[in-house]
Amino acid sequence: MSSLHNNGLLSSAVTMKFTAALSLIACGPCAAFAPTRQTARTAALSAEMNGWVPDESKFAYGLPGSVSPIKDFDPLGYAERADLVQMKQYRESETVHGRVAMLAVIGFLVTESPVKFHPLFETESKDIGPAIRHLDEVRAAAPFFFEILTVGIGAAELYRALRGWENPMEVSEKGTVLKDNYFPGDIGFDPLGLKPTDPEAFAKMSTKELQNGRLAMLGIAGFVAQELINGKEVFVNLGLAPDTFDPSTLPIQF
């Protein structure tokens, strides 16, 4: 009986060792390749996001846009309190609003006196005043333009949404609005081929765009406020152009 008992214990021990050896053999390759796969996935994600890899230890998760002399400028603590999902949404919003503001600043300066460049409407024979009143003239001269404008804005927003935003039906499930592999603001629109392929060069260009966009947002807010207050065009208000605008000529009075 003692011999049988000893044989049983020996058999159990051999079986356990054999099972453990098989487990190590089976899991060894998994453990060996797991870091490699993770590294490959991180590298692929970094390439899709122009070299940016979110880093929680850095300001704004390491996104471009922080410059001297006041780096990490965030007096209200929005970036400090934001998680990665919220930070990407903040940067998406900032980038898009900056681009719109830059276009608006150009639009104000080239359509007002003394330039008066209106490529879509024949208004060379008269001064249609400050840019905040130009849509009044558009409404009278070409009412169909508003339908075209609406379709154009809708198409642009749809393109941006398809490029970088999650399916609205999946937002609650995934807990994020923007796609994981989407760099905020990079919608793939680059007809002149200006986007750098080098991550460092891209970060510098992105920072320049953000800085110009921030300045433009402040600038256009000042333009609109000034024109609402005194009804003068920007260059007229600065004394750099003559004041030839007659508000009574506008099709809409207020």
C-alpha positions as CSV (number, residue, x, y, z in Angstrom):
1,M,0.0,0.0,0.0
2,S,2.8,2.3,0.9
3,S,4.5,1.6,-2.4
4,L,1.3,2.3,-4.3
5,H,0.8,5.6,-2.4
6,N,4.3,6.7,-3.2
7,N,3.8,5.8,-6.9
8,G,0.6,7.9,-7.0
9,L,2.3,10.9,-5.5
10,L,5.2,10.6,-7.9
11,S,2.8,10.4,-10.8
12,S,0.9,13.5,-9.7
13,A,4.1,15.4,-9.3
14,V,5.3,14.4,-12.8
15,T,1.9,15.4,-14.3
16,M,1.9,18.8,-12.6
17,K,5.5,19.5,-13.8
18,F,4.6,18.4,-17.3
19,T,1.5,20.7,-17.3
20,A,3.5,23.6,-16.1
21,A,6.1,23.1,-18.8
22,L,3.4,23.0,-21.5
23,S,2.0,26.3,-20.1
24,L,5.3,28.0,-20.3
25,I,5.9,26.8,-23.8
26,A,2.5,27.9,-24.9
27,C,2.6,31.3,-23.2
28,G,6.2,32.1,-23.8
29,P,5.7,33.3,-27.4
30,C,2.7,35.3,-26.3
31,A,4.7,37.1,-23.7
32,A,7.6,37.6,-26.0
33,F,5.5,39.1,-28.8
34,A,3.0,41.2,-26.7
35,P,5.4,44.2,-26.2
36,T,6.3,44.0,-29.9
37,R,2.7,44.1,-30.9
38,Q,2.0,47.0,-28.5
39,T,5.0,48.9,-29.8
40,A,3.9,48.3,-33.4
41,R,0.4,49.5,-32.6
42,T,1.8,52.7,-30.9
43,A,4.0,53.4,-33.9
44,A,1.2,53.0,-36.3
45,L,-1.1,55.3,-34.2
46,S,1.7,57.8,-34.0
47,A,2.2,57.8,-37.8
48,E,-1.6,58.4,-38.3
49,M,-1.5,61.3,-35.9
50,N,1.5,63.1,-37.4
51,G,4.0,61.8,-34.8
52,W,2.0,62.8,-31.8
53,V,1.7,60.3,-29.0
54,P,-0.6,61.5,-26.1
55,D,1.5,62.0,-23.0
56,E,-0.4,62.6,-19.8
57,S,2.7,64.1,-18.1
58,K,2.9,66.9,-20.6
59,F,0.8,70.1,-21.0
60,A,-2.2,69.4,-23.2
61,Y,-1.1,65.8,-23.6
62,G,1.9,67.0,-25.6
63,L,-0.2,68.6,-28.4
64,P,1.5,71.4,-30.4
65,G,0.6,75.0,-29.6
66,S,2.6,76.0,-26.5
67,V,5.2,78.7,-27.3
68,S,7.5,81.2,-25.6
69,P,7.5,83.5,-23.8
70,I,4.4,82.1,-22.0
71,K,4.5,78.4,-22.4
72,D,1.6,76.2,-21.1
73,F,-0.7,79.3,-20.9
74,D,-3.9,78.1,-19.3
75,P,-5.0,80.7,-16.7
76,L,-8.5,79.1,-16.3
77,G,-7.2,75.5,-16.0
78,Y,-9.1,74.0,-18.8
79,A,-6.2,71.9,-20.1
80,E,-5.2,70.9,-16.5
81,R,-8.7,69.5,-15.8
82,A,-9.3,67.9,-19.2
83,D,-8.9,64.2,-19.9
84,L,-7.5,63.1,-23.3
85,V,-11.0,62.9,-24.9
86,Q,-11.9,66.4,-23.8
87,M,-8.5,67.8,-24.7
88,K,-8.7,66.6,-28.3
89,Q,-12.2,68.2,-28.5
90,Y,-10.8,71.5,-27.2
91,R,-8.0,71.5,-29.7
92,E,-10.4,70.5,-32.6
93,S,-12.7,73.4,-31.7
94,E,-9.8,75.9,-31.3
95,T,-8.3,74.9,-34.6
96,V,-11.5,75.2,-36.6
97,H,-12.6,78.5,-35.0
98,G,-9.1,79.8,-35.7
99,R,-9.3,78.9,-39.4
100,V,-12.8,80.6,-39.7
101,A,-11.5,83.7,-37.9
102,M,-8.5,83.9,-40.3
103,L,-10.8,83.8,-43.3
104,A,-13.0,86.4,-41.7
105,V,-10.2,88.8,-41.0
106,I,-9.1,88.6,-44.7
107,G,-12.7,89.0,-45.8
108,F,-13.1,92.2,-43.7
109,L,-9.9,93.8,-44.9
110,V,-10.2,93.1,-48.7
111,T,-13.9,93.9,-49.1
112,E,-13.9,97.1,-47.2
113,S,-12.6,100.5,-48.2
114,P,-10.1,101.2,-49.7
115,V,-9.6,97.8,-51.4
116,K,-13.3,97.0,-52.0
117,F,-12.7,93.6,-53.7
118,H,-16.0,91.8,-54.1
119,P,-15.4,88.8,-56.5
120,L,-18.9,87.5,-56.3
121,F,-20.9,90.8,-56.7
122,E,-20.6,93.9,-58.8
123,T,-20.3,96.7,-56.2
124,E,-17.4,98.7,-57.6
125,S,-19.7,101.6,-58.3
126,K,-20.7,102.1,-54.7
127,D,-19.4,101.8,-51.1
128,I,-21.4,99.1,-49.3
129,G,-19.9,100.0,-46.0
130,P,-18.6,97.9,-43.1
131,A,-18.3,94.2,-43.5
132,I,-20.9,93.5,-40.9
133,R,-23.5,95.0,-43.3
134,H,-22.4,93.2,-46.4
135,L,-24.9,90.3,-46.1
136,D,-27.6,92.9,-46.4
137,E,-26.4,93.7,-49.9
138,V,-26.0,90.0,-50.7
139,R,-29.5,89.4,-49.7
140,A,-30.7,92.0,-52.1
141,A,-28.3,91.3,-55.0
142,A,-28.2,87.5,-54.9
143,P,-30.7,85.9,-52.5
144,F,-29.9,82.4,-53.9
145,F,-26.4,82.8,-52.4
146,F,-27.6,81.9,-49.0
147,E,-28.8,78.5,-50.2
148,I,-25.5,77.9,-51.8
149,L,-23.7,79.0,-48.7
150,T,-25.8,76.7,-46.5
151,V,-25.1,73.7,-48.8
152,G,-21.4,74.5,-48.9
153,I,-21.1,74.8,-45.1
154,G,-23.0,71.6,-44.6
155,A,-20.8,69.7,-47.1
156,A,-17.6,71.0,-45.3
157,E,-18.9,70.0,-41.9
158,L,-20.1,66.6,-43.2
159,Y,-16.6,65.9,-44.6
160,R,-15.0,66.9,-41.3
161,A,-17.3,64.7,-39.4
162,L,-16.7,61.7,-41.6
163,R,-13.0,62.2,-41.4
164,G,-12.5,62.6,-37.6
165,W,-15.7,61.9,-35.7
166,E,-17.1,58.7,-34.4
167,N,-20.5,57.4,-35.5
168,P,-23.1,59.2,-33.3
169,M,-24.7,55.9,-32.6
170,E,-21.5,54.6,-31.1
171,V,-20.4,57.7,-29.0
172,S,-22.1,56.5,-25.8
173,E,-20.6,53.1,-26.1
174,K,-17.0,54.2,-26.9
175,G,-17.1,57.2,-24.6
176,T,-15.4,59.5,-27.2
177,V,-16.5,61.9,-29.9
178,L,-13.4,62.0,-32.0
179,K,-11.7,58.9,-33.5
180,D,-8.7,57.5,-31.6
181,N,-6.4,57.8,-34.7
182,Y,-7.6,61.4,-35.6
183,F,-5.3,64.3,-35.0
184,P,-7.4,67.3,-34.1
185,G,-7.9,69.6,-37.1
186,D,-6.2,67.3,-39.6
187,I,-9.0,66.7,-42.0
188,G,-6.8,65.7,-44.9
189,F,-7.5,68.9,-46.9
190,D,-4.1,70.0,-48.3
191,P,-4.5,71.0,-52.0
192,L,-1.2,72.8,-52.1
193,G,0.8,70.0,-50.5
194,L,2.0,72.2,-47.6
195,K,1.7,69.7,-44.8
196,P,5.1,68.4,-43.7
197,T,5.7,64.7,-43.4
198,D,8.3,65.1,-40.7
199,P,6.6,65.1,-37.2
200,E,8.8,67.9,-35.8
201,A,8.1,70.1,-38.8
202,F,4.4,69.3,-38.6
203,A,4.3,70.3,-34.9
204,K,6.0,73.7,-35.8
205,M,3.5,74.3,-38.6
206,S,0.6,73.3,-36.4
207,T,1.8,75.7,-33.7
208,K,2.1,78.6,-36.2
209,E,-1.5,77.9,-37.4
210,L,-2.8,77.9,-33.9
211,Q,-1.0,81.1,-33.0
212,N,-2.3,82.9,-36.1
213,G,-5.8,81.5,-35.5
214,R,-5.8,82.8,-31.9
215,L,-4.7,86.2,-33.0
216,A,-7.4,86.2,-35.7
217,M,-10.1,85.3,-33.2
218,L,-9.1,88.3,-31.1
219,G,-8.8,90.5,-34.2
220,I,-12.2,89.6,-35.7
221,A,-13.9,90.1,-32.3
222,G,-12.4,93.6,-32.2
223,F,-13.4,94.4,-35.8
224,V,-17.0,93.4,-35.2
225,A,-17.3,95.2,-31.9
226,Q,-15.8,98.4,-33.4
227,E,-18.1,98.3,-36.4
228,L,-21.2,97.7,-34.3
229,I,-20.3,100.7,-32.1
230,N,-19.5,103.4,-34.7
231,G,-20.5,101.8,-38.0
232,K,-17.1,102.7,-39.6
233,E,-15.0,100.4,-41.8
234,V,-11.7,99.2,-40.2
235,F,-9.4,101.4,-42.3
236,V,-11.8,104.3,-42.1
237,N,-11.8,104.0,-38.3
238,L,-8.0,104.1,-38.3
239,G,-7.9,107.2,-40.5
240,L,-6.3,105.3,-43.4
241,A,-9.2,105.5,-45.9
242,P,-11.9,108.2,-46.6
243,D,-15.4,107.8,-45.2
244,T,-17.6,107.6,-48.3
245,F,-20.2,105.2,-47.0
246,D,-23.9,106.3,-46.9
247,P,-26.0,103.9,-44.7
248,S,-29.2,105.1,-46.4
249,T,-28.1,103.3,-49.6
250,L,-28.4,99.8,-47.9
251,P,-31.4,97.7,-48.8
252,I,-32.1,97.0,-45.2
253,Q,-32.2,99.7,-42.5
254,F,-31.9,99.3,-38.8
